[in-house]
Amino acid sequence: MLDRRQFYINGKWVNPAKANDFEVINPATEEAFAIISLGDQADTDAAVSAARNAFQSWQHSSKSERIALLKSIQTEYAKREEDIAQATTMEMGAPITLSRTQQVGCGTGHIKNLSTHWKHSILKKALKAFHLKKLLRSQLG
């Protein structure tokens, strides 16, 4: 059984503030395949604080820096496609072929499209088409 009880916060894997284990069930087999932690308010606060701190530098990053980061994410994602497909199959109970061809492909496509949109400023052009005066760069949540 997979043990995924830690959270990735502020660039590292950390234990939850308070243990609250939860078994994840594969709907195709109705068997537990992983244990995860259900976070509480302290975990949420830590993640939001880390995101706000990270945004302080991210908001000043250039378009080329953002595109380079997206490309590095895309490269890492491609290296882990089989892991992602296996996880999707276990979580959704989907056939592995569907996970490999459709689910993983969707993620790859989204990352690639966002990178392309930023590179060619398509995002800004689309917003202008909706008569928006400025593109806001602020965190959500």
The first five atom37 places (N, CA, C, CB, O) and aatype in JSON, in Angstrom:
{
  "aatype": [12, 10, 3, 1, 1, 5, 13, 18, 9, 2, 7, 11, 17, 19, 2, 14, 0, 11, 0, 2, 3, 13, 6, 19, 9, 2, 14, 0, 16, 6, 6, 0, 13, 0, 9, 9, 15, 10, 7, 3, 5, 0, 3, 16, 3, 0, 0, 19, 15, 0, 0, 1, 2, 0, 13, 5, 15, 17, 5, 8, 15, 15, 11, 15, 6, 1, 9, 0, 10, 10, 11, 15, 9, 5, 16, 6, 18, 0, 11, 1, 6, 6, 3, 9, 0, 5, 0, 16, 16, 12, 6, 12, 7, 0, 14, 9, 16, 10, 15, 1, 16, 5, 5, 19, 7, 4, 7, 16, 7, 8, 9, 11, 2, 10, 15, 16, 8, 17, 11, 8, 15, 9, 10, 11, 11, 0, 10, 11, 0, 13, 8, 10, 11, 11, 10, 10, 1, 15, 5, 10, 7],
  "atom_mask": [
    [1, 1, 1, 1, 1],
    [1, 1, 1, 1, 1],
    [1, 1, 1, 1, 1],
    [1, 1, 1, 1, 1],
    [1, 1, 1, 1, 1],
    [1, 1, 1, 1, 1],
    [1, 1, 1, 1, 1],
    [1, 1, 1, 1, 1],
    [1, 1, 1, 1, 1],
    [1, 1, 1, 1, 1],
    [1, 1, 1, 0, 1],
    [1, 1, 1, 1, 1],
    [1, 1, 1, 1, 1],
    [1, 1, 1, 1, 1],
    [1, 1, 1, 1, 1],
    [1, 1, 1, 1, 1],
    [1, 1, 1, 1, 1],
    [1, 1, 1, 1, 1],
    [1, 1, 1, 1, 1],
    [1, 1, 1, 1, 1],
    [1, 1, 1, 1, 1],
    [1, 1, 1, 1, 1],
    [1, 1, 1, 1, 1],
    [1, 1, 1, 1, 1],
    [1, 1, 1, 1, 1],
    [1, 1, 1, 1, 1],
    [1, 1, 1, 1, 1],
    [1, 1, 1, 1, 1],
    [1, 1, 1, 1, 1],
    [1, 1, 1, 1, 1],
    [1, 1, 1, 1, 1],
    [1, 1, 1, 1, 1],
    [1, 1, 1, 1, 1],
    [1, 1, 1, 1, 1],
    [1, 1, 1, 1, 1],
    [1, 1, 1, 1, 1],
    [1, 1, 1, 1, 1],
    [1, 1, 1, 1, 1],
    [1, 1, 1, 0, 1],
    [1, 1, 1, 1, 1],
    [1, 1, 1, 1, 1],
    [1, 1, 1, 1, 1],
    [1, 1, 1, 1, 1],
    [1, 1, 1, 1, 1],
    [1, 1, 1, 1, 1],
    [1, 1, 1, 1, 1],
    [1, 1, 1, 1, 1],
    [1, 1, 1, 1, 1],
    [1, 1, 1, 1, 1],
    [1, 1, 1, 1, 1],
    [1, 1, 1, 1, 1],
    [1, 1, 1, 1, 1],
    [1, 1, 1, 1, 1],
    [1, 1, 1, 1, 1],
    [1, 1, 1, 1, 1],
    [1, 1, 1, 1, 1],
    [1, 1, 1, 1, 1],
    [1, 1, 1, 1, 1],
    [1, 1, 1, 1, 1],
    [1, 1, 1, 1, 1],
    [1, 1, 1, 1, 1],
    [1, 1, 1, 1, 1],
    [1, 1, 1, 1, 1],
    [1, 1, 1, 1, 1],
    [1, 1, 1, 1, 1],
    [1, 1, 1, 1, 1],
    [1, 1, 1, 1, 1],
    [1, 1, 1, 1, 1],
    [1, 1, 1, 1, 1],
    [1, 1, 1, 1, 1],
    [1, 1, 1, 1, 1],
    [1, 1, 1, 1, 1],
    [1, 1, 1, 1, 1],
    [1, 1, 1, 1, 1],
    [1, 1, 1, 1, 1],
    [1, 1, 1, 1, 1],
    [1, 1, 1, 1, 1],
    [1, 1, 1, 1, 1],
    [1, 1, 1, 1, 1],
    [1, 1, 1, 1, 1],
    [1, 1, 1, 1, 1],
    [1, 1, 1, 1, 1],
    [1, 1, 1, 1, 1],
    [1, 1, 1, 1, 1],
    [1, 1, 1, 1, 1],
    [1, 1, 1, 1, 1],
    [1, 1, 1, 1, 1],
    [1, 1, 1, 1, 1],
    [1, 1, 1, 1, 1],
    [1, 1, 1, 1, 1],
    [1, 1, 1, 1, 1],
    [1, 1, 1, 1, 1],
    [1, 1, 1, 0, 1],
    [1, 1, 1, 1, 1],
    [1, 1, 1, 1, 1],
    [1, 1, 1, 1, 1],
    [1, 1, 1, 1, 1],
    [1, 1, 1, 1, 1],
    [1, 1, 1, 1, 1],
    [1, 1, 1, 1, 1],
    [1, 1, 1, 1, 1],
    [1, 1, 1, 1, 1],
    [1, 1, 1, 1, 1],
    [1, 1, 1, 1, 1],
    [1, 1, 1, 0, 1],
    [1, 1, 1, 1, 1],
    [1, 1, 1, 0, 1],
    [1, 1, 1, 1, 1],
    [1, 1, 1, 0, 1],
    [1, 1, 1, 1, 1],
    [1, 1, 1, 1, 1],
    [1, 1, 1, 1, 1],
    [1, 1, 1, 1, 1],
    [1, 1, 1, 1, 1],
    [1, 1, 1, 1, 1],
    [1, 1, 1, 1, 1],
    [1, 1, 1, 1, 1],
    [1, 1, 1, 1, 1],
    [1, 1, 1, 1, 1],
    [1, 1, 1, 1, 1],
    [1, 1, 1, 1, 1],
    [1, 1, 1, 1, 1],
    [1, 1, 1, 1, 1],
    [1, 1, 1, 1, 1],
    [1, 1, 1, 1, 1],
    [1, 1, 1, 1, 1],
    [1, 1, 1, 1, 1],
    [1, 1, 1, 1, 1],
    [1, 1, 1, 1, 1],
    [1, 1, 1, 1, 1],
    [1, 1, 1, 1, 1],
    [1, 1, 1, 1, 1],
    [1, 1, 1, 1, 1],
    [1, 1, 1, 1, 1],
    [1, 1, 1, 1, 1],
    [1, 1, 1, 1, 1],
    [1, 1, 1, 1, 1],
    [1, 1, 1, 1, 1],
    [1, 1, 1, 1, 1],
    [1, 1, 1, 1, 1],
    [1, 1, 1, 0, 1]
  ],
  "atom_positions": [
    [[0.85, -1.18, 0.0], [0.0, 0.0, 0.0], [0.9, 1.24, 0.0], [-0.97, 0.0, 1.23], [1.89, 1.32, 0.72]],
    [[0.52, 2.21, -0.82], [1.28, 3.45, -0.91], [1.07, 4.3, 0.34], [0.89, 4.25, -2.16], [-0.05, 4.42, 0.84]],
    [[2.13, 4.88, 0.82], [2.06, 5.79, 1.98], [2.32, 7.2, 1.48], [3.09, 5.38, 3.1], [3.45, 7.55, 1.15]],
    [[1.29, 8.0, 1.43], [1.38, 9.38, 0.94], [0.82, 10.34, 1.99], [0.62, 9.54, -0.42], [-0.08, 11.14, 1.7]],
    [[1.35, 10.24, 3.19], [0.81, 11.03, 4.3], [1.44, 12.41, 4.45], [0.99, 10.29, 5.58], [0.99, 13.2, 5.28]],
    [[2.45, 12.72, 3.66], [3.09, 14.02, 3.79], [2.53, 15.01, 2.76], [4.61, 13.89, 3.63], [1.95, 14.61, 1.74]],
    [[2.73, 16.28, 3.04], [2.33, 17.36, 2.14], [3.57, 18.04, 1.6], [1.4, 18.38, 2.87], [4.58, 18.15, 2.3]],
    [[3.51, 18.5, 0.37], [4.62, 19.23, -0.22], [4.35, 20.72, -0.01], [4.8, 18.89, -1.76], [3.53, 21.32, -0.7]],
    [[5.06, 21.3, 0.95], [4.86, 22.69, 1.32], [6.21, 23.39, 1.38], [4.12, 22.81, 2.69], [7.14, 22.91, 2.02]],
    [[6.3, 24.5, 0.71], [7.51, 25.33, 0.73], [8.76, 24.57, 0.25], [7.74, 25.86, 2.14], [9.85, 24.73, 0.8]],
    [[8.56, 23.75, -0.78], [9.69, 23.06, -1.39], [10.18, 21.81, -0.68], [0.0, 0.0, 0.0], [11.25, 21.31, -0.99]],
    [[9.4, 21.31, 0.26], [9.83, 20.08, 0.93], [8.61, 19.28, 1.41], [10.75, 20.4, 2.12], [7.52, 19.82, 1.58]],
    [[8.84, 18.0, 1.6], [7.8, 17.12, 2.12], [7.76, 17.24, 3.64], [8.04, 15.64, 1.68], [8.78, 17.08, 4.31]],
    [[6.57, 17.51, 4.17], [6.42, 17.69, 5.62], [5.26, 16.85, 6.14], [6.19, 19.18, 5.96], [4.3, 16.57, 5.42]],
    [[5.37, 16.45, 7.4], [4.29, 15.73, 8.04], [3.15, 16.68, 8.36], [4.77, 15.02, 9.31], [3.38, 17.87, 8.58]],
    [[1.93, 16.16, 8.4], [0.81, 17.02, 8.77], [0.94, 17.48, 10.23], [-0.52, 16.28, 8.56], [1.58, 16.83, 11.05]],
    [[0.32, 18.61, 10.51], [0.35, 19.13, 11.88], [-0.26, 18.12, 12.85], [-0.4, 20.49, 11.97], [0.19, 17.98, 13.99]],
    [[-1.28, 17.43, 12.4], [-1.97, 16.43, 13.23], [-2.33, 15.25, 12.32], [-3.26, 17.04, 13.92], [-2.9, 15.44, 11.25]],
    [[-1.99, 14.05, 12.75], [-2.27, 12.86, 11.94], [-3.78, 12.68, 11.75], [-1.66, 11.6, 12.6], [-4.55, 12.74, 12.71]],
    [[-4.17, 12.46, 10.5], [-5.56, 12.18, 10.17], [-5.55, 11.33, 8.9], [-6.41, 13.51, 9.97], [-5.78, 11.83, 7.8]],
    [[-5.27, 10.03, 9.07], [-5.1, 9.13, 7.95], [-6.43, 8.8, 7.28], [-4.43, 7.85, 8.4], [-7.48, 8.75, 7.9]],
    [[-6.32, 8.57, 5.95], [-7.49, 8.25, 5.15], [-7.08, 7.24, 4.08], [-8.1, 9.53, 4.51], [-6.1, 7.47, 3.37]],
    [[-7.82, 6.14, 3.97], [-7.52, 5.14, 2.95], [-8.17, 5.55, 1.63], [-8.02, 3.73, 3.39], [-9.34, 5.94, 1.6]],
    [[-7.4, 5.46, 0.55], [-7.91, 5.77, -0.78], [-8.28, 4.44, -1.44], [-6.86, 6.56, -1.64], [-7.49, 3.51, -1.48]],
    [[-9.5, 4.39, -1.96], [-10.05, 3.16, -2.53], [-10.04, 3.22, -4.05], [-11.48, 2.91, -2.01], [-10.45, 4.22, -4.64]],
    [[-9.57, 2.15, -4.68], [-9.65, 2.03, -6.13], [-11.09, 1.62, -6.44], [-8.6, 0.98, -6.7], [-11.51, 0.54, -6.03]],
    [[-11.85, 2.45, -7.17], [-13.25, 2.11, -7.42], [-13.45, 0.87, -8.29], [-13.93, 3.28, -8.07], [-14.52, 0.27, -8.26]],
    [[-12.44, 0.49, -9.05], [-12.57, -0.71, -9.9], [-12.45, -1.98, -9.08], [-11.53, -0.7, -11.0], [-13.1, -2.98, -9.39]],
    [[-11.61, -1.96, -8.04], [-11.39, -3.17, -7.24], [-12.04, -3.08, -5.86], [-9.9, -3.42, -7.09], [-12.19, -4.08, -5.16]],
    [[-12.41, -1.86, -5.48], [-12.96, -1.57, -4.15], [-11.99, -1.94, -3.04], [-14.28, -2.32, -3.96], [-12.4, -2.27, -1.92]],
    [[-10.69, -1.87, -3.36], [-9.66, -2.15, -2.36], [-8.85, -0.88, -2.11], [-8.74, -3.3, -2.83], [-8.64, -0.06, -3.0]],
    [[-8.4, -0.74, -0.86], [-7.53, 0.39, -0.52], [-6.17, 0.2, -1.18], [-7.38, 0.54, 1.03], [-5.62, -0.9, -1.16]],
    [[-5.64, 1.25, -1.75], [-4.32, 1.15, -2.37], [-3.34, 2.18, -1.82], [-4.43, 1.32, -3.88], [-2.14, 2.12, -2.1]],
    [[-3.85, 3.15, -1.02], [-2.96, 4.18, -0.47], [-3.54, 4.73, 0.82], [-2.75, 5.32, -1.49], [-4.74, 4.65, 1.07]],
    [[-2.65, 5.27, 1.62], [-3.05, 6.01, 2.81], [-2.55, 7.43, 2.62], [-2.48, 5.36, 4.12], [-1.38, 7.66, 2.33]],
    [[-3.46, 8.4, 2.78], [-3.1, 9.81, 2.69], [-3.47, 10.49, 3.99], [-3.81, 10.49, 1.49], [-4.16, 9.91, 4.83]],
    [[-3.03, 11.69, 4.16], [-3.41, 12.5, 5.32], [-4.45, 13.52, 4.89], [-2.18, 13.21, 5.95], [-4.35, 14.11, 3.81]],
    [[-5.41, 13.73, 5.72], [-6.36, 14.81, 5.51], [-5.85, 15.98, 6.35], [-7.84, 14.39, 5.91], [-5.79, 15.91, 7.57]],
    [[-5.5, 17.04, 5.68], [-4.95, 18.2, 6.37], [-5.99, 18.94, 7.18], [0.0, 0.0, 0.0], [-7.2, 18.79, 6.97]],
    [[-5.5, 19.74, 8.12], [-6.4, 20.57, 8.91], [-6.06, 22.04, 8.67], [-6.29, 20.21, 10.43], [-5.31, 22.36, 7.75]],
    [[-6.6, 22.92, 9.48], [-6.41, 24.35, 9.31], [-4.93, 24.74, 9.36], [-7.19, 25.11, 10.37], [-4.49, 25.6, 8.6]],
    [[-4.17, 24.13, 10.24], [-2.74, 24.46, 10.37], [-1.99, 24.1, 9.09], [-2.12, 23.72, 11.58], [-1.11, 24.84, 8.65]],
    [[-2.33, 22.96, 8.5], [-1.69, 22.55, 7.25], [-2.05, 23.51, 6.11], [-2.1, 21.12, 6.88], [-1.2, 23.9, 5.32]],
    [[-3.32, 23.87, 6.06], [-3.78, 24.82, 5.05], [-3.09, 26.16, 5.22], [-5.31, 25.0, 5.12], [-2.64, 26.76, 4.25]],
    [[-3.01, 26.64, 6.45], [-2.36, 27.93, 6.72], [-0.9, 27.9, 6.31], [-2.47, 28.28, 8.22], [-0.39, 28.88, 5.75]],
    [[-0.21, 26.8, 6.57], [1.21, 26.68, 6.19], [1.36, 26.71, 4.67], [1.81, 25.38, 6.75], [2.27, 27.36, 4.15]],
    [[0.48, 26.0, 3.96], [0.56, 25.98, 2.49], [0.24, 27.34, 1.9], [-0.41, 24.92, 1.93], [0.91, 27.78, 0.97]],
    [[-0.77, 28.02, 2.41], [-1.14, 29.34, 1.91], [-0.02, 30.34, 2.19], [-2.46, 29.82, 2.54], [0.3, 31.17, 1.34]],
    [[0.55, 30.28, 3.37], [1.67, 31.17, 3.71], [2.85, 30.96, 2.77], [2.1, 30.95, 5.17], [3.46, 31.92, 2.3]],
    [[3.18, 29.7, 2.51], [4.29, 29.39, 1.6], [3.99, 29.9, 0.19], [4.57, 27.87, 1.57], [4.87, 30.43, -0.48]],
    [[2.74, 29.73, -0.26], [2.36, 30.2, -1.59], [2.45, 31.72, -1.68], [0.95, 29.74, -1.93], [2.92, 32.26, -2.68]],
    [[2.0, 32.4, -0.65], [2.09, 33.87, -0.64], [3.54, 34.33, -0.68], [1.38, 34.46, 0.59], [3.87, 35.29, -1.38]],
    [[4.39, 33.67, 0.08], [5.82, 34.03, 0.08], [6.45, 33.76, -1.29], [6.57, 33.24, 1.17], [7.24, 34.57, -1.77]],
    [[6.1, 32.64, -1.9], [6.65, 32.31, -3.22], [6.18, 33.31, -4.27], [6.26, 30.88, -3.63], [6.91, 33.63, -5.21]],
    [[4.97, 33.79, -4.11], [4.42, 34.74, -5.08], [5.19, 36.06, -5.1], [2.95, 35.0, -4.79], [5.22, 36.75, -6.11]],
    [[5.81, 36.4, -3.99], [6.55, 37.66, -3.93], [7.64, 37.73, -5.0], [7.17, 37.84, -2.54], [7.85, 38.78, -5.59]],
    [[8.33, 36.64, -5.25], [9.33, 36.64, -6.32], [8.71, 36.29, -7.67], [10.47, 35.65, -5.99], [9.11, 36.84, -8.69]],
    [[7.74, 35.4, -7.68], [7.12, 34.97, -8.94], [6.48, 36.15, -9.67], [6.06, 33.88, -8.67], [6.56, 36.24, -10.89]],
    [[5.86, 37.05, -8.94], [5.16, 38.16, -9.61], [6.11, 39.07, -10.39], [4.4, 38.98, -8.58], [5.68, 39.8, -11.28]],
    [[7.39, 39.02, -10.06], [8.37, 39.85, -10.75], [9.15, 39.08, -11.81], [9.33, 40.44, -9.74], [10.02, 39.64, -12.47]],
    [[8.84, 37.81, -11.99], [9.57, 37.01, -12.97], [9.16, 37.43, -14.38], [9.31, 35.49, -12.76], [8.03, 37.85, -14.62]],
    [[10.1, 37.3, -15.29], [9.86, 37.69, -16.68], [9.09, 36.6, -17.41], [11.18, 38.0, -17.4], [8.97, 35.47, -16.95]],
    [[8.59, 36.99, -18.56], [7.88, 36.03, -19.4], [8.8, 34.86, -19.77], [7.35, 36.71, -20.68], [8.38, 33.7, -19.72]],
    [[10.04, 35.16, -20.13], [10.96, 34.09, -20.51], [11.28, 33.17, -19.33], [12.26, 34.68, -21.07], [11.43, 31.96, -19.52]],
    [[11.37, 33.71, -18.13], [11.6, 32.86, -16.94], [10.41, 31.94, -16.7], [11.86, 33.74, -15.69], [10.59, 30.77, -16.37]],
    [[9.22, 32.47, -16.87], [8.01, 31.66, -16.66], [7.9, 30.56, -17.71], [6.76, 32.55, -16.71], [7.54, 29.42, -17.39]],
    [[8.21, 30.9, -18.94], [8.17, 29.9, -20.01], [9.21, 28.81, -19.75], [8.41, 30.56, -21.39], [8.93, 27.63, -19.94]],
    [[10.4, 29.21, -19.32], [11.45, 28.23, -19.02], [11.01, 27.29, -17.89], [12.76, 28.95, -18.63], [11.26, 26.09, -17.94]],
    [[10.36, 27.85, -16.88], [9.87, 27.02, -15.77], [8.8, 26.04, -16.28], [9.29, 27.9, -14.63], [8.83, 24.86, -15.92]],
    [[7.88, 26.52, -17.09], [6.86, 25.63, -17.64], [7.48, 24.52, -18.47], [5.86, 26.42, -18.49], [7.03, 23.37, -18.41]],
    [[8.51, 24.84, -19.24], [9.17, 23.81, -20.03], [9.86, 22.78, -19.15], [10.19, 24.44, -20.98], [9.88, 21.59, -19.47]],
    [[10.43, 23.23, -18.02], [11.06, 22.27, -17.11], [10.0, 21.4, -16.43], [11.91, 23.01, -16.04], [10.24, 20.21, -16.18]],
    [[8.84, 21.97, -16.14], [7.73, 21.18, -15.58], [7.27, 20.16, -16.62], [6.55, 22.1, -15.15], [7.02, 19.0, -16.3]],
    [[7.16, 20.6, -17.87], [6.74, 19.7, -18.94], [7.73, 18.55, -19.11], [6.6, 20.48, -20.26], [7.32, 17.41, -19.33]],
    [[9.02, 18.83, -19.01], [10.04, 17.8, -19.14], [9.92, 16.79, -18.0], [11.45, 18.44, -19.14], [9.97, 15.58, -18.23]],
    [[9.76, 17.28, -16.78], [9.62, 16.39, -15.62], [8.33, 15.57, -15.73], [9.63, 17.2, -14.3], [8.32, 14.37, -15.43]],
    [[7.27, 16.21, -16.15], [5.99, 15.52, -16.32], [6.15, 14.37, -17.32], [4.89, 16.51, -16.81], [5.66, 13.26, -17.08]],
    [[6.84, 14.64, -18.44], [7.06, 13.61, -19.46], [7.84, 12.43, -18.9], [7.8, 14.21, -20.66], [7.56, 11.28, -19.25]],
    [[8.82, 12.69, -18.03], [9.61, 11.61, -17.42], [8.74, 10.72, -16.53], [10.76, 12.2, -16.6], [9.05, 9.54, -16.33]],
    [[7.66, 11.3, -16.0], [6.85, 10.57, -15.02], [5.48, 10.16, -15.56], [6.67, 11.41, -13.79], [4.58, 9.85, -14.79]],
    [[5.34, 10.16, -16.88], [4.03, 9.85, -17.47], [3.48, 8.49, -17.01], [4.14, 9.86, -18.98], [2.29, 8.39, -16.71]],
    [[4.32, 7.48, -16.95], [3.83, 6.16, -16.53], [3.39, 6.18, -15.07], [4.91, 5.09, -16.74], [2.37, 5.57, -14.72]],
    [[4.13, 6.87, -14.2], [3.72, 7.0, -12.79], [2.36, 7.68, -12.68], [4.79, 7.8, -11.99], [1.49, 7.26, -11.91]],
    [[2.19, 8.74, -13.47], [0.92, 9.49, -13.45], [-0.21, 8.61, -13.97], [1.03, 10.79, -14.3], [-1.31, 8.62, -13.42]],
    [[0.05, 7.85, -15.03], [-0.97, 6.96, -15.58], [-1.38, 5.9, -14.55], [-0.45, 6.27, -16.87], [-2.57, 5.63, -14.37]],
    [[-0.4, 5.31, -13.89], [-0.7, 4.28, -12.87], [-1.51, 4.88, -11.72], [0.61, 3.65, -12.33], [-2.48, 4.27, -11.25]],
    [[-1.12, 6.07, -11.26], [-1.85, 6.73, -10.17], [-3.28, 7.05, -10.59], [-1.13, 8.02, -9.73], [-4.21, 6.86, -9.8]],
    [[-3.46, 7.52, -11.81], [-4.8, 7.84, -12.31], [-5.67, 6.59, -12.37], [-4.71, 8.48, -13.71], [-6.84, 6.63, -11.99]],
    [[-5.1, 5.49, -12.84], [-5.85, 4.24, -12.91], [-6.28, 3.79, -11.51], [-5.01, 3.15, -13.59], [-7.41, 3.36, -11.32]],
    [[-5.37, 3.88, -10.55], [-5.73, 3.46, -9.19], [-6.78, 4.38, -8.58], [-4.48, 3.43, -8.3], [-7.7, 3.91, -7.91]],
    [[-6.66, 5.69, -8.79], [-7.59, 6.64, -8.18], [-8.97, 6.6, -8.82], [-7.04, 8.04, -8.27], [-9.98, 6.7, -8.13]],
    [[-9.0, 6.45, -10.16], [-10.28, 6.52, -10.87], [-10.87, 5.17, -11.22], [-10.1, 7.31, -12.13], [-12.06, 5.05, -11.52]],
    [[-10.02, 4.13, -11.17], [-10.48, 2.82, -11.6], [-10.58, 2.71, -13.11], [0.0, 0.0, 0.0], [-11.23, 1.81, -13.64]],
    [[-9.92, 3.65, -13.81], [-9.96, 3.67, -15.28], [-9.01, 2.63, -15.86], [-9.6, 5.08, -15.82], [-8.0, 2.3, -15.22]],
    [[-9.31, 2.12, -17.05], [-8.36, 1.22, -17.71], [-7.03, 1.94, -17.92], [-8.93, 0.72, -19.07], [-7.01, 3.14, -18.19]],
    [[-5.94, 1.22, -17.81], [-4.61, 1.83, -17.92], [-4.4, 2.48, -19.29], [-3.53, 0.77, -17.68], [-3.72, 3.5, -19.4]],
    [[-4.97, 1.89, -20.33], [-4.82, 2.48, -21.67], [-5.45, 3.87, -21.72], [-5.47, 1.56, -22.74], [-4.88, 4.78, -22.31]],
    [[-6.61, 4.03, -21.12], [-7.27, 5.33, -21.06], [-6.4, 6.33, -20.28], [-8.66, 5.21, -20.42], [-6.24, 7.47, -20.7]],
    [[-5.87, 5.89, -19.16], [-5.01, 6.77, -18.36], [-3.78, 7.21, -19.15], [-4.57, 6.06, -17.08], [-3.41, 8.39, -19.12]],
    [[-3.16, 6.27, -19.85], [-1.94, 6.59, -20.61], [-2.22, 7.51, -21.79], [-1.29, 5.31, -21.12], [-1.46, 8.44, -22.05]],
    [[-3.31, 7.26, -22.51], [-3.54, 8.01, -23.74], [-4.33, 9.29, -23.54], [-4.26, 7.14, -24.73], [-4.05, 10.3, -24.19]],
    [[-5.31, 9.27, -22.66], [-6.18, 10.43, -22.51], [-5.81, 11.29, -21.3], [-7.62, 9.97, -22.39], [-5.6, 12.5, -21.44]],
    [[-5.74, 10.69, -20.13], [-5.51, 11.46, -18.92], [-4.13, 12.11, -18.91], [-5.68, 10.58, -17.69], [-4.0, 13.31, -18.69]],
    [[-3.1, 11.32, -19.15], [-1.73, 11.86, -19.15], [-1.57, 12.84, -20.31], [-0.69, 10.71, -19.27], [-0.94, 13.88, -20.16]],
    [[-2.14, 12.49, -21.45], [-2.05, 13.38, -22.61], [-2.69, 14.73, -22.37], [0.0, 0.0, 0.0], [-2.21, 15.75, -22.86]],
    [[-3.77, 14.75, -21.62], [-4.43, 16.02, -21.28], [-3.49, 16.91, -20.47], [-5.72, 15.77, -20.48], [-3.37, 18.11, -20.75]],
    [[-2.84, 16.35, -19.48], [-1.91, 17.13, -18.67], [-0.78, 17.7, -19.49], [0.0, 0.0, 0.0], [-0.42, 18.87, -19.36]],
    [[-0.21, 16.87, -20.35], [0.87, 17.31, -21.23], [0.39, 18.44, -22.12], [1.39, 16.14, -22.07], [1.09, 19.44, -22.3]],
    [[-0.79, 18.28, -22.69], [-1.36, 19.3, -23.57], [-1.6, 20.62, -22.87], [0.0, 0.0, 0.0], [-1.31, 21.68, -23.43]],
    [[-2.11, 20.57, -21.65], [-2.37, 21.81, -20.91], [-1.08, 22.57, -20.64], [-3.08, 21.5, -19.58], [-1.02, 23.79, -20.83]],
    [[-0.06, 21.86, -20.2], [1.22, 22.52, -19.9], [1.81, 23.12, -21.18], [2.22, 21.52, -19.26], [2.26, 24.27, -21.18]],
    [[1.79, 22.35, -22.25], [2.34, 22.82, -23.53], [1.56, 24.04, -24.05], [2.32, 21.68, -24.58], [2.16, 25.01, -24.51]],
    [[0.24, 23.97, -23.98], [-0.58, 25.09, -24.46], [-0.35, 26.36, -23.66], [-2.05, 24.71, -24.41], [-0.27, 27.45, -24.23]],
    [[-0.25, 26.24, -22.35], [0.0, 27.42, -21.54], [1.34, 28.05, -21.89], [-0.04, 27.07, -20.05], [1.45, 29.27, -22.0]],
    [[2.35, 27.22, -22.07], [3.67, 27.7, -22.45], [3.61, 28.42, -23.8], [4.67, 26.53, -22.52], [4.2, 29.49, -23.97]],
    [[2.9, 27.83, -24.74], [2.75, 28.45, -26.07], [2.0, 29.77, -25.98], [2.02, 27.49, -27.03], [2.39, 30.75, -26.62]],
    [[0.93, 29.8, -25.19], [0.16, 31.03, -25.03], [1.01, 32.15, -24.46], [-1.06, 30.8, -24.12], [0.96, 33.28, -24.93]],
    [[1.81, 31.83, -23.44], [2.67, 32.85, -22.86], [3.73, 33.31, -23.87], [3.35, 32.32, -21.6], [4.0, 34.5, -24.0]],
    [[4.3, 32.35, -24.56], [5.36, 32.68, -25.52], [4.87, 33.64, -26.6], [5.9, 31.4, -26.18], [5.57, 34.58, -26.97]],
    [[3.67, 33.42, -27.08], [3.15, 34.23, -28.18], [2.15, 35.29, -27.72], [2.5, 33.33, -29.2], [1.47, 35.9, -28.54]],
    [[2.05, 35.5, -26.42], [1.15, 36.51, -25.84], [-0.3, 36.33, -26.27], [1.62, 37.9, -26.21], [-1.06, 37.3, -26.34]],
    [[-0.67, 35.09, -26.56], [-2.05, 34.81, -26.96], [-3.0, 35.12, -25.81], [-2.2, 33.35, -27.41], [-4.12, 35.57, -26.03]],
    [[-2.55, 34.87, -24.58], [-3.38, 35.12, -23.42], [-3.8, 36.58, -23.35], [-2.64, 34.72, -22.15], [-4.97, 36.88, -23.13]],
    [[-2.85, 37.49, -23.53], [-3.13, 38.92, -23.47], [-4.09, 39.32, -24.59], [-1.83, 39.72, -23.56], [-5.0, 40.12, -24.38]],
    [[-3.88, 38.77, -25.79], [-4.75, 39.08, -26.92], [-6.18, 38.6, -26.65], [-4.2, 38.44, -28.22], [-7.14, 39.28, -26.99]],
    [[-6.3, 37.42, -26.05], [-7.63, 36.9, -25.73], [-8.33, 37.78, -24.73], [-7.53, 35.47, -25.2], [-9.54, 38.02, -24.84]],
    [[-7.6, 38.28, -23.73], [-8.2, 39.16, -22.74], [-8.64, 40.48, -23.37], [-7.21, 39.42, -21.59], [-9.69, 41.02, -23.02]],
    [[-7.85, 41.0, -24.3], [-8.23, 42.24, -24.99], [-9.52, 42.04, -25.77], [-7.1, 42.7, -25.93], [-10.32, 42.97, -25.88]],
    [[-9.72, 40.86, -26.31], [-10.94, 40.57, -27.05], [-12.16, 40.68, -26.15], [-10.86, 39.18, -27.68], [-13.26, 40.94, -26.62]],
    [[-11.96, 40.47, -24.86], [-13.05, 40.59, -23.9], [-13.09, 41.98, -23.27], [-12.91, 39.54, -22.81], [-13.81, 42.21, -22.3]],
    [[-12.33, 42.92, -23.83], [-12.31, 44.32, -23.4], [-11.83, 44.5, -21.97], [-13.68, 44.92, -23.55], [-12.27, 45.41, -21.27]],
    [[-10.93, 43.62, -21.53], [-10.36, 43.77, -20.21], [-9.2, 44.75, -20.31], [-9.9, 42.4, -19.64], [-8.38, 44.65, -21.22]],
    [[-9.12, 45.66, -19.39], [-8.12, 46.73, -19.45], [-6.73, 46.29, -19.02], [-8.56, 47.87, -18.62], [-5.74, 46.79, -19.55]],
    [[-6.65, 45.37, -18.07], [-5.32, 44.94, -17.66], [-5.34, 43.51, -17.16], [-4.77, 45.86, -16.58], [-6.36, 43.0, -16.7]],
    [[-4.2, 42.89, -17.27], [-4.02, 41.53, -16.82], [-3.52, 41.58, -15.38], [-3.03, 40.74, -17.74], [-2.42, 42.08, -15.12]],
    [[-4.3, 41.08, -14.46], [-3.91, 41.09, -13.06], [-3.02, 39.92, -12.75], [-5.14, 41.07, -12.15], [-3.29, 38.8, -13.18]],
    [[-1.96, 40.17, -12.02], [-1.05, 39.09, -11.62], [-1.07, 39.02, -10.09], [0.41, 39.33, -12.17], [-0.25, 39.64, -9.41]],
    [[-2.01, 38.27, -9.6], [-2.08, 38.11, -8.14], [-2.53, 36.71, -7.81], [-3.03, 39.15, -7.5], [-3.21, 36.06, -8.61]],
    [[-2.15, 36.23, -6.64], [-2.5, 34.89, -6.24], [-3.98, 34.79, -5.94], [-1.7, 34.47, -5.02], [-4.63, 35.78, -5.59]],
    [[-4.5, 33.6, -6.08], [-5.88, 33.32, -5.75], [-5.91, 32.45, -4.52], [-6.62, 32.64, -6.93], [-5.01, 31.64, -4.29]],
    [[-6.95, 32.62, -3.72], [-7.11, 31.74, -2.58], [-6.57, 32.3, -1.31], [0.0, 0.0, 0.0], [-6.65, 31.66, -0.26]]
  ]
}
